[in-house]
Amino acid sequence: MSERVRRVFHFNGANLTDPDPSMSPEEVKKMYASSGYPALTNASVTGPETKDGKAVYTFKAAVGTKG
């Protein structure tokens, strides 16, 4: 029996909990974008990077100018 590695999501200095291990990182990003983190709408997902036995994903907001 294999144990699933715990996932952690980082965005802008905040640690976001994994709402559902069956969701893809992209689905997690969309869920957070619609529930309090609108800057995630156009963010990219990087990772996972293994740290302390956890799979760490980072959401990076797109940087640019309007107009």
mmCIF file of the N, C-alpha and C atoms, coordinates in Angstrom:
data_MODEL
# 
_entry.id   MODEL 
# 
loop_
_atom_site.group_PDB 
_atom_site.id 
_atom_site.type_symbol 
_atom_site.label_atom_id 
_atom_site.label_alt_id 
_atom_site.label_comp_id 
_atom_site.label_asym_id 
_atom_site.label_entity_id 
_atom_site.label_seq_id 
_atom_site.pdbx_PDB_ins_code 
_atom_site.Cartn_x 
_atom_site.Cartn_y 
_atom_site.Cartn_z 
_atom_site.occupancy 
_atom_site.B_iso_or_equiv 
_atom_site.pdbx_formal_charge 
_atom_site.auth_seq_id 
_atom_site.auth_comp_id 
_atom_site.auth_asym_id 
_atom_site.auth_atom_id 
_atom_site.pdbx_PDB_model_num 
ATOM 1   N N  . MET A 1 1  ? 0.853   -1.176 0.000   1.00 0.00 ? 1  MET A N  1 
ATOM 2   C CA . MET A 1 1  ? 0.000   0.000  0.000   1.00 0.00 ? 1  MET A CA 1 
ATOM 3   C C  . MET A 1 1  ? 0.899   1.241  0.000   1.00 0.00 ? 1  MET A C  1 
ATOM 4   N N  . SER A 1 2  ? 0.745   2.111  -0.986  1.00 0.00 ? 2  SER A N  1 
ATOM 5   C CA . SER A 1 2  ? 1.574   3.306  -1.040  1.00 0.00 ? 2  SER A CA 1 
ATOM 6   C C  . SER A 1 2  ? 0.832   4.483  -0.419  1.00 0.00 ? 2  SER A C  1 
ATOM 7   N N  . GLU A 1 3  ? 1.610   5.315  0.241   1.00 0.00 ? 3  GLU A N  1 
ATOM 8   C CA . GLU A 1 3  ? 1.027   6.485  0.887   1.00 0.00 ? 3  GLU A CA 1 
ATOM 9   C C  . GLU A 1 3  ? 1.133   7.659  -0.076  1.00 0.00 ? 3  GLU A C  1 
ATOM 10  N N  . ARG A 1 4  ? 0.055   8.414  -0.199  1.00 0.00 ? 4  ARG A N  1 
ATOM 11  C CA . ARG A 1 4  ? 0.032   9.554  -1.099  1.00 0.00 ? 4  ARG A CA 1 
ATOM 12  C C  . ARG A 1 4  ? 0.830   10.700 -0.479  1.00 0.00 ? 4  ARG A C  1 
ATOM 13  N N  . VAL A 1 5  ? 1.656   11.353 -1.293  1.00 0.00 ? 5  VAL A N  1 
ATOM 14  C CA . VAL A 1 5  ? 2.448   12.490 -0.831  1.00 0.00 ? 5  VAL A CA 1 
ATOM 15  C C  . VAL A 1 5  ? 1.518   13.684 -0.646  1.00 0.00 ? 5  VAL A C  1 
ATOM 16  N N  . ARG A 1 6  ? 1.676   14.347 0.469   1.00 0.00 ? 6  ARG A N  1 
ATOM 17  C CA . ARG A 1 6  ? 0.842   15.519 0.757   1.00 0.00 ? 6  ARG A CA 1 
ATOM 18  C C  . ARG A 1 6  ? 1.248   16.669 -0.158  1.00 0.00 ? 6  ARG A C  1 
ATOM 19  N N  . ARG A 1 7  ? 0.244   17.346 -0.717  1.00 0.00 ? 7  ARG A N  1 
ATOM 20  C CA . ARG A 1 7  ? 0.501   18.490 -1.590  1.00 0.00 ? 7  ARG A CA 1 
ATOM 21  C C  . ARG A 1 7  ? 0.287   19.780 -0.826  1.00 0.00 ? 7  ARG A C  1 
ATOM 22  N N  . VAL A 1 8  ? 1.102   20.767 -1.172  1.00 0.00 ? 8  VAL A N  1 
ATOM 23  C CA . VAL A 1 8  ? 0.981   22.111 -0.612  1.00 0.00 ? 8  VAL A CA 1 
ATOM 24  C C  . VAL A 1 8  ? 1.043   23.076 -1.784  1.00 0.00 ? 8  VAL A C  1 
ATOM 25  N N  . PHE A 1 9  ? 0.231   24.118 -1.724  1.00 0.00 ? 9  PHE A N  1 
ATOM 26  C CA . PHE A 1 9  ? 0.198   25.122 -2.782  1.00 0.00 ? 9  PHE A CA 1 
ATOM 27  C C  . PHE A 1 9  ? 0.614   26.465 -2.198  1.00 0.00 ? 9  PHE A C  1 
ATOM 28  N N  . HIS A 1 10 ? 1.523   27.157 -2.896  1.00 0.00 ? 10 HIS A N  1 
ATOM 29  C CA . HIS A 1 10 ? 2.002   28.466 -2.450  1.00 0.00 ? 10 HIS A CA 1 
ATOM 30  C C  . HIS A 1 10 ? 1.546   29.526 -3.446  1.00 0.00 ? 10 HIS A C  1 
ATOM 31  N N  . PHE A 1 11 ? 1.118   30.652 -2.908  1.00 0.00 ? 11 PHE A N  1 
ATOM 32  C CA . PHE A 1 11 ? 0.790   31.794 -3.756  1.00 0.00 ? 11 PHE A CA 1 
ATOM 33  C C  . PHE A 1 11 ? 1.047   33.076 -2.994  1.00 0.00 ? 11 PHE A C  1 
ATOM 34  N N  . ASN A 1 12 ? 1.923   33.894 -3.528  1.00 0.00 ? 12 ASN A N  1 
ATOM 35  C CA . ASN A 1 12 ? 2.162   35.226 -2.990  1.00 0.00 ? 12 ASN A CA 1 
ATOM 36  C C  . ASN A 1 12 ? 2.462   35.200 -1.492  1.00 0.00 ? 12 ASN A C  1 
ATOM 37  N N  . GLY A 1 13 ? 3.270   34.240 -1.059  1.00 0.00 ? 13 GLY A N  1 
ATOM 38  C CA . GLY A 1 13 ? 3.647   34.131 0.349   1.00 0.00 ? 13 GLY A CA 1 
ATOM 39  C C  . GLY A 1 13 ? 2.666   33.375 1.230   1.00 0.00 ? 13 GLY A C  1 
ATOM 40  N N  . ALA A 1 14 ? 1.542   32.964 0.660   1.00 0.00 ? 14 ALA A N  1 
ATOM 41  C CA . ALA A 1 14 ? 0.530   32.244 1.436   1.00 0.00 ? 14 ALA A CA 1 
ATOM 42  C C  . ALA A 1 14 ? 0.595   30.746 1.129   1.00 0.00 ? 14 ALA A C  1 
ATOM 43  N N  . ASN A 1 15 ? 0.369   29.940 2.143   1.00 0.00 ? 15 ASN A N  1 
ATOM 44  C CA . ASN A 1 15 ? 0.250   28.493 1.969   1.00 0.00 ? 15 ASN A CA 1 
ATOM 45  C C  . ASN A 1 15 ? -1.233  28.170 1.827   1.00 0.00 ? 15 ASN A C  1 
ATOM 46  N N  . LEU A 1 16 ? -1.594  27.559 0.730   1.00 0.00 ? 16 LEU A N  1 
ATOM 47  C CA . LEU A 1 16 ? -2.981  27.189 0.477   1.00 0.00 ? 16 LEU A CA 1 
ATOM 48  C C  . LEU A 1 16 ? -3.115  25.684 0.650   1.00 0.00 ? 16 LEU A C  1 
ATOM 49  N N  . THR A 1 17 ? -4.122  25.266 1.379   1.00 0.00 ? 17 THR A N  1 
ATOM 50  C CA . THR A 1 17 ? -4.306  23.839 1.619   1.00 0.00 ? 17 THR A CA 1 
ATOM 51  C C  . THR A 1 17 ? -4.843  23.148 0.374   1.00 0.00 ? 17 THR A C  1 
ATOM 52  N N  . ASP A 1 18 ? -4.597  21.868 0.305   1.00 0.00 ? 18 ASP A N  1 
ATOM 53  C CA . ASP A 1 18 ? -5.065  21.048 -0.811  1.00 0.00 ? 18 ASP A CA 1 
ATOM 54  C C  . ASP A 1 18 ? -6.534  20.713 -0.549  1.00 0.00 ? 18 ASP A C  1 
ATOM 55  N N  . PRO A 1 19 ? -7.455  21.270 -1.332  1.00 0.00 ? 19 PRO A N  1 
ATOM 56  C CA . PRO A 1 19 ? -8.871  21.036 -1.077  1.00 0.00 ? 19 PRO A CA 1 
ATOM 57  C C  . PRO A 1 19 ? -9.324  19.613 -1.370  1.00 0.00 ? 19 PRO A C  1 
ATOM 58  N N  . ASP A 1 20 ? -8.642  18.955 -2.307  1.00 0.00 ? 20 ASP A N  1 
ATOM 59  C CA . ASP A 1 20 ? -9.042  17.607 -2.700  1.00 0.00 ? 20 ASP A CA 1 
ATOM 60  C C  . ASP A 1 20 ? -7.887  16.973 -3.470  1.00 0.00 ? 20 ASP A C  1 
ATOM 61  N N  . PRO A 1 21 ? -7.240  15.950 -2.899  1.00 0.00 ? 21 PRO A N  1 
ATOM 62  C CA . PRO A 1 21 ? -6.101  15.331 -3.579  1.00 0.00 ? 21 PRO A CA 1 
ATOM 63  C C  . PRO A 1 21 ? -6.410  14.764 -4.958  1.00 0.00 ? 21 PRO A C  1 
ATOM 64  N N  . SER A 1 22 ? -7.678  14.543 -5.265  1.00 0.00 ? 22 SER A N  1 
ATOM 65  C CA . SER A 1 22 ? -8.016  14.013 -6.589  1.00 0.00 ? 22 SER A CA 1 
ATOM 66  C C  . SER A 1 22 ? -8.068  15.111 -7.655  1.00 0.00 ? 22 SER A C  1 
ATOM 67  N N  . MET A 1 23 ? -8.034  16.373 -7.244  1.00 0.00 ? 23 MET A N  1 
ATOM 68  C CA . MET A 1 23 ? -8.049  17.491 -8.191  1.00 0.00 ? 23 MET A CA 1 
ATOM 69  C C  . MET A 1 23 ? -6.648  17.697 -8.761  1.00 0.00 ? 23 MET A C  1 
ATOM 70  N N  . SER A 1 24 ? -6.576  18.096 -10.026 1.00 0.00 ? 24 SER A N  1 
ATOM 71  C CA . SER A 1 24 ? -5.290  18.434 -10.620 1.00 0.00 ? 24 SER A CA 1 
ATOM 72  C C  . SER A 1 24 ? -4.850  19.798 -10.065 1.00 0.00 ? 24 SER A C  1 
ATOM 73  N N  . PRO A 1 25 ? -3.562  20.113 -10.125 1.00 0.00 ? 25 PRO A N  1 
ATOM 74  C CA . PRO A 1 25 ? -3.114  21.439 -9.672  1.00 0.00 ? 25 PRO A CA 1 
ATOM 75  C C  . PRO A 1 25 ? -3.839  22.572 -10.410 1.00 0.00 ? 25 PRO A C  1 
ATOM 76  N N  . GLU A 1 26 ? -4.133  22.373 -11.686 1.00 0.00 ? 26 GLU A N  1 
ATOM 77  C CA . GLU A 1 26 ? -4.864  23.390 -12.458 1.00 0.00 ? 26 GLU A CA 1 
ATOM 78  C C  . GLU A 1 26 ? -6.282  23.566 -11.899 1.00 0.00 ? 26 GLU A C  1 
ATOM 79  N N  . GLU A 1 27 ? -6.932  22.475 -11.524 1.00 0.00 ? 27 GLU A N  1 
ATOM 80  C CA . GLU A 1 27 ? -8.274  22.560 -10.936 1.00 0.00 ? 27 GLU A CA 1 
ATOM 81  C C  . GLU A 1 27 ? -8.230  23.262 -9.582  1.00 0.00 ? 27 GLU A C  1 
ATOM 82  N N  . VAL A 1 28 ? -7.189  22.999 -8.800  1.00 0.00 ? 28 VAL A N  1 
ATOM 83  C CA . VAL A 1 28 ? -7.027  23.673 -7.507  1.00 0.00 ? 28 VAL A CA 1 
ATOM 84  C C  . VAL A 1 28 ? -6.876  25.167 -7.745  1.00 0.00 ? 28 VAL A C  1 
ATOM 85  N N  . LYS A 1 29 ? -6.062  25.541 -8.725  1.00 0.00 ? 29 LYS A N  1 
ATOM 86  C CA . LYS A 1 29 ? -5.852  26.959 -9.054  1.00 0.00 ? 29 LYS A CA 1 
ATOM 87  C C  . LYS A 1 29 ? -7.179  27.625 -9.423  1.00 0.00 ? 29 LYS A C  1 
ATOM 88  N N  . LYS A 1 30 ? -7.963  26.971 -10.251 1.00 0.00 ? 30 LYS A N  1 
ATOM 89  C CA . LYS A 1 30 ? -9.256  27.536 -10.664 1.00 0.00 ? 30 LYS A CA 1 
ATOM 90  C C  . LYS A 1 30 ? -10.203 27.680 -9.482  1.00 0.00 ? 30 LYS A C  1 
ATOM 91  N N  . MET A 1 31 ? -10.194 26.708 -8.568  1.00 0.00 ? 31 MET A N  1 
ATOM 92  C CA . MET A 1 31 ? -11.057 26.773 -7.397  1.00 0.00 ? 31 MET A CA 1 
ATOM 93  C C  . MET A 1 31 ? -10.680 27.967 -6.526  1.00 0.00 ? 31 MET A C  1 
ATOM 94  N N  . TYR A 1 32 ? -9.382  28.153 -6.277  1.00 0.00 ? 32 TYR A N  1 
ATOM 95  C CA . TYR A 1 32 ? -8.949  29.287 -5.465  1.00 0.00 ? 32 TYR A CA 1 
ATOM 96  C C  . TYR A 1 32 ? -9.181  30.619 -6.184  1.00 0.00 ? 32 TYR A C  1 
ATOM 97  N N  . ALA A 1 33 ? -9.038  30.645 -7.508  1.00 0.00 ? 33 ALA A N  1 
ATOM 98  C CA . ALA A 1 33 ? -9.271  31.871 -8.274  1.00 0.00 ? 33 ALA A CA 1 
ATOM 99  C C  . ALA A 1 33 ? -10.711 32.337 -8.137  1.00 0.00 ? 33 ALA A C  1 
ATOM 100 N N  . SER A 1 34 ? -11.637 31.383 -8.005  1.00 0.00 ? 34 SER A N  1 
ATOM 101 C CA . SER A 1 34 ? -13.048 31.750 -7.904  1.00 0.00 ? 34 SER A CA 1 
ATOM 102 C C  . SER A 1 34 ? -13.504 31.952 -6.460  1.00 0.00 ? 34 SER A C  1 
ATOM 103 N N  . SER A 1 35 ? -12.599 31.729 -5.505  1.00 0.00 ? 35 SER A N  1 
ATOM 104 C CA . SER A 1 35 ? -13.018 31.861 -4.101  1.00 0.00 ? 35 SER A CA 1 
ATOM 105 C C  . SER A 1 35 ? -12.044 32.684 -3.271  1.00 0.00 ? 35 SER A C  1 
ATOM 106 N N  . GLY A 1 36 ? -11.735 33.874 -3.750  1.00 0.00 ? 36 GLY A N  1 
ATOM 107 C CA . GLY A 1 36 ? -10.953 34.792 -2.939  1.00 0.00 ? 36 GLY A CA 1 
ATOM 108 C C  . GLY A 1 36 ? -9.569  35.136 -3.449  1.00 0.00 ? 36 GLY A C  1 
ATOM 109 N N  . TYR A 1 37 ? -9.120  34.488 -4.502  1.00 0.00 ? 37 TYR A N  1 
ATOM 110 C CA . TYR A 1 37 ? -7.799  34.774 -5.062  1.00 0.00 ? 37 TYR A CA 1 
ATOM 111 C C  . TYR A 1 37 ? -7.924  35.037 -6.565  1.00 0.00 ? 37 TYR A C  1 
ATOM 112 N N  . PRO A 1 38 ? -8.611  36.130 -6.964  1.00 0.00 ? 38 PRO A N  1 
ATOM 113 C CA . PRO A 1 38 ? -8.835  36.377 -8.393  1.00 0.00 ? 38 PRO A CA 1 
ATOM 114 C C  . PRO A 1 38 ? -7.548  36.538 -9.197  1.00 0.00 ? 38 PRO A C  1 
ATOM 115 N N  . ALA A 1 39 ? -6.436  36.895 -8.557  1.00 0.00 ? 39 ALA A N  1 
ATOM 116 C CA . ALA A 1 39 ? -5.167  37.043 -9.273  1.00 0.00 ? 39 ALA A CA 1 
ATOM 117 C C  . ALA A 1 39 ? -4.683  35.709 -9.839  1.00 0.00 ? 39 ALA A C  1 
ATOM 118 N N  . LEU A 1 40 ? -5.234  34.608 -9.343  1.00 0.00 ? 40 LEU A N  1 
ATOM 119 C CA . LEU A 1 40 ? -4.841  33.293 -9.846  1.00 0.00 ? 40 LEU A CA 1 
ATOM 120 C C  . LEU A 1 40 ? -5.435  32.972 -11.214 1.00 0.00 ? 40 LEU A C  1 
ATOM 121 N N  . THR A 1 41 ? -6.400  33.754 -11.653 1.00 0.00 ? 41 THR A N  1 
ATOM 122 C CA . THR A 1 41 ? -7.071  33.479 -12.922 1.00 0.00 ? 41 THR A CA 1 
ATOM 123 C C  . THR A 1 41 ? -6.082  33.279 -14.060 1.00 0.00 ? 41 THR A C  1 
ATOM 124 N N  . ASN A 1 42 ? -5.065  34.124 -14.141 1.00 0.00 ? 42 ASN A N  1 
ATOM 125 C CA . ASN A 1 42 ? -4.086  34.027 -15.225 1.00 0.00 ? 42 ASN A CA 1 
ATOM 126 C C  . ASN A 1 42 ? -2.722  33.549 -14.736 1.00 0.00 ? 42 ASN A C  1 
ATOM 127 N N  . ALA A 1 43 ? -2.683  32.950 -13.564 1.00 0.00 ? 43 ALA A N  1 
ATOM 128 C CA . ALA A 1 43 ? -1.415  32.490 -12.997 1.00 0.00 ? 43 ALA A CA 1 
ATOM 129 C C  . ALA A 1 43 ? -0.967  31.181 -13.646 1.00 0.00 ? 43 ALA A C  1 
ATOM 130 N N  . SER A 1 44 ? 0.325   30.954 -13.558 1.00 0.00 ? 44 SER A N  1 
ATOM 131 C CA . SER A 1 44 ? 0.871   29.675 -14.023 1.00 0.00 ? 44 SER A CA 1 
ATOM 132 C C  . SER A 1 44 ? 1.126   28.790 -12.804 1.00 0.00 ? 44 SER A C  1 
ATOM 133 N N  . VAL A 1 45 ? 1.201   27.485 -13.053 1.00 0.00 ? 45 VAL A N  1 
ATOM 134 C CA . VAL A 1 45 ? 1.459   26.515 -11.994 1.00 0.00 ? 45 VAL A CA 1 
ATOM 135 C C  . VAL A 1 45 ? 2.831   25.913 -12.245 1.00 0.00 ? 45 VAL A C  1 
ATOM 136 N N  . THR A 1 46 ? 3.700   25.953 -11.241 1.00 0.00 ? 46 THR A N  1 
ATOM 137 C CA . THR A 1 46 ? 4.996   25.294 -11.355 1.00 0.00 ? 46 THR A CA 1 
ATOM 138 C C  . THR A 1 46 ? 5.113   24.242 -10.264 1.00 0.00 ? 46 THR A C  1 
ATOM 139 N N  . GLY A 1 47 ? 5.897   23.235 -10.534 1.00 0.00 ? 47 GLY A N  1 
ATOM 140 C CA . GLY A 1 47 ? 6.098   22.180 -9.547  1.00 0.00 ? 47 GLY A CA 1 
ATOM 141 C C  . GLY A 1 47 ? 5.586   20.858 -10.069 1.00 0.00 ? 47 GLY A C  1 
ATOM 142 N N  . PRO A 1 48 ? 5.648   19.861 -9.261  1.00 0.00 ? 48 PRO A N  1 
ATOM 143 C CA . PRO A 1 48 ? 5.948   19.949 -7.840  1.00 0.00 ? 48 PRO A CA 1 
ATOM 144 C C  . PRO A 1 48 ? 7.444   19.920 -7.552  1.00 0.00 ? 48 PRO A C  1 
ATOM 145 N N  . GLU A 1 49 ? 7.793   20.571 -6.474  1.00 0.00 ? 49 GLU A N  1 
ATOM 146 C CA . GLU A 1 49 ? 9.136   20.535 -5.920  1.00 0.00 ? 49 GLU A CA 1 
ATOM 147 C C  . GLU A 1 49 ? 9.002   19.833 -4.577  1.00 0.00 ? 49 GLU A C  1 
ATOM 148 N N  . THR A 1 50 ? 9.814   18.841 -4.326  1.00 0.00 ? 50 THR A N  1 
ATOM 149 C CA . THR A 1 50 ? 9.702   18.094 -3.078  1.00 0.00 ? 50 THR A CA 1 
ATOM 150 C C  . THR A 1 50 ? 10.447  18.811 -1.967  1.00 0.00 ? 50 THR A C  1 
ATOM 151 N N  . LYS A 1 51 ? 9.717   19.149 -0.901  1.00 0.00 ? 51 LYS A N  1 
ATOM 152 C CA . LYS A 1 51 ? 10.295  19.800 0.274   1.00 0.00 ? 51 LYS A CA 1 
ATOM 153 C C  . LYS A 1 51 ? 9.712   19.149 1.513   1.00 0.00 ? 51 LYS A C  1 
ATOM 154 N N  . ASP A 1 52 ? 10.576  18.681 2.393   1.00 0.00 ? 52 ASP A N  1 
ATOM 155 C CA . ASP A 1 52 ? 10.142  18.070 3.653   1.00 0.00 ? 52 ASP A CA 1 
ATOM 156 C C  . ASP A 1 52 ? 9.108   16.965 3.432   1.00 0.00 ? 52 ASP A C  1 
ATOM 157 N N  . GLY A 1 53 ? 9.286   16.192 2.373   1.00 0.00 ? 53 GLY A N  1 
ATOM 158 C CA . GLY A 1 53 ? 8.384   15.086 2.091   1.00 0.00 ? 53 GLY A CA 1 
ATOM 159 C C  . GLY A 1 53 ? 7.042   15.493 1.518   1.00 0.00 ? 53 GLY A C  1 
ATOM 160 N N  . LYS A 1 54 ? 6.905   16.762 1.124   1.00 0.00 ? 54 LYS A N  1 
ATOM 161 C CA . LYS A 1 54 ? 5.656   17.263 0.542   1.00 0.00 ? 54 LYS A CA 1 
ATOM 162 C C  . LYS A 1 54 ? 5.903   17.683 -0.900  1.00 0.00 ? 54 LYS A C  1 
ATOM 163 N N  . ALA A 1 55 ? 4.878   17.580 -1.704  1.00 0.00 ? 55 ALA A N  1 
ATOM 164 C CA . ALA A 1 55 ? 4.936   18.051 -3.090  1.00 0.00 ? 55 ALA A CA 1 
ATOM 165 C C  . ALA A 1 55 ? 4.448   19.496 -3.089  1.00 0.00 ? 55 ALA A C  1 
ATOM 166 N N  . VAL A 1 56 ? 5.349   20.425 -3.372  1.00 0.00 ? 56 VAL A N  1 
ATOM 167 C CA . VAL A 1 56 ? 5.022   21.846 -3.311  1.00 0.00 ? 56 VAL A CA 1 
ATOM 168 C C  . VAL A 1 56 ? 4.806   22.387 -4.719  1.00 0.00 ? 56 VAL A C  1 
ATOM 169 N N  . TYR A 1 57 ? 3.630   22.944 -4.927  1.00 0.00 ? 57 TYR A N  1 
ATOM 170 C CA . TYR A 1 57 ? 3.289   23.607 -6.185  1.00 0.00 ? 57 TYR A CA 1 
ATOM 171 C C  . TYR A 1 57 ? 3.237   25.106 -5.913  1.00 0.00 ? 57 TYR A C  1 
ATOM 172 N N  . THR A 1 58 ? 3.696   25.893 -6.884  1.00 0.00 ? 58 THR A N  1 
ATOM 173 C CA . THR A 1 58 ? 3.679   27.343 -6.729  1.00 0.00 ? 58 THR A CA 1 
ATOM 174 C C  . THR A 1 58 ? 2.841   27.951 -7.840  1.00 0.00 ? 58 THR A C  1 
ATOM 175 N N  . PHE A 1 59 ? 1.937   28.846 -7.442  1.00 0.00 ? 59 PHE A N  1 
ATOM 176 C CA . PHE A 1 59 ? 1.146   29.605 -8.399  1.00 0.00 ? 59 PHE A CA 1 
ATOM 177 C C  . PHE A 1 59 ? 1.849   30.939 -8.592  1.00 0.00 ? 59 PHE A C  1 
ATOM 178 N N  . LYS A 1 60 ? 2.163   31.285 -9.840  1.00 0.00 ? 60 LYS A N  1 
ATOM 179 C CA . LYS A 1 60 ? 2.829   32.544 -10.133 1.00 0.00 ? 60 LYS A CA 1 
ATOM 180 C C  . LYS A 1 60 ? 1.906   33.398 -10.988 1.00 0.00 ? 60 LYS A C  1 
ATOM 181 N N  . ALA A 1 61 ? 1.529   34.535 -10.433 1.00 0.00 ? 61 ALA A N  1 
ATOM 182 C CA . ALA A 1 61 ? 0.635   35.441 -11.140 1.00 0.00 ? 61 ALA A CA 1 
ATOM 183 C C  . ALA A 1 61 ? 1.341   36.030 -12.345 1.00 0.00 ? 61 ALA A C  1 
ATOM 184 N N  . ALA A 1 62 ? 0.585   36.206 -13.417 1.00 0.00 ? 62 ALA A N  1 
ATOM 185 C CA . ALA A 1 62 ? 1.130   36.815 -14.621 1.00 0.00 ? 62 ALA A CA 1 
ATOM 186 C C  . ALA A 1 62 ? 1.402   38.271 -14.328 1.00 0.00 ? 62 ALA A C  1 
ATOM 187 N N  . VAL A 1 63 ? 2.566   38.751 -14.756 1.00 0.00 ? 63 VAL A N  1 
ATOM 188 C CA . VAL A 1 63 ? 2.934   40.133 -14.544 1.00 0.00 ? 63 VAL A CA 1 
ATOM 189 C C  . VAL A 1 63 ? 2.888   40.827 -15.895 1.00 0.00 ? 63 VAL A C  1 
ATOM 190 N N  . GLY A 1 64 ? 2.243   41.972 -15.908 1.00 0.00 ? 64 GLY A N  1 
ATOM 191 C CA . GLY A 1 64 ? 2.140   42.705 -17.164 1.00 0.00 ? 64 GLY A CA 1 
ATOM 192 C C  . GLY A 1 64 ? 1.440   44.024 -16.947 1.00 0.00 ? 64 GLY A C  1 
ATOM 193 N N  . THR A 1 65 ? 1.228   44.727 -18.015 1.00 0.00 ? 65 THR A N  1 
ATOM 194 C CA . THR A 1 65 ? 0.547   46.010 -17.930 1.00 0.00 ? 65 THR A CA 1 
ATOM 195 C C  . THR A 1 65 ? -0.734  45.946 -18.736 1.00 0.00 ? 65 THR A C  1 
ATOM 196 N N  . LYS A 1 66 ? -1.685  46.733 -18.294 1.00 0.00 ? 66 LYS A N  1 
ATOM 197 C CA . LYS A 1 66 ? -2.958  46.796 -19.020 1.00 0.00 ? 66 LYS A CA 1 
ATOM 198 C C  . LYS A 1 66 ? -2.854  47.885 -20.075 1.00 0.00 ? 66 LYS A C  1 
ATOM 199 N N  . GLY A 1 67 ? -3.642  47.672 -21.127 1.00 0.00 ? 67 GLY A N  1 
ATOM 200 C CA . GLY A 1 67 ? -3.741  48.731 -22.097 1.00 0.00 ? 67 GLY A CA 1 
ATOM 201 C C  . GLY A 1 67 ? -3.011  48.562 -23.327 1.00 0.00 ? 67 GLY A C  1 
# 
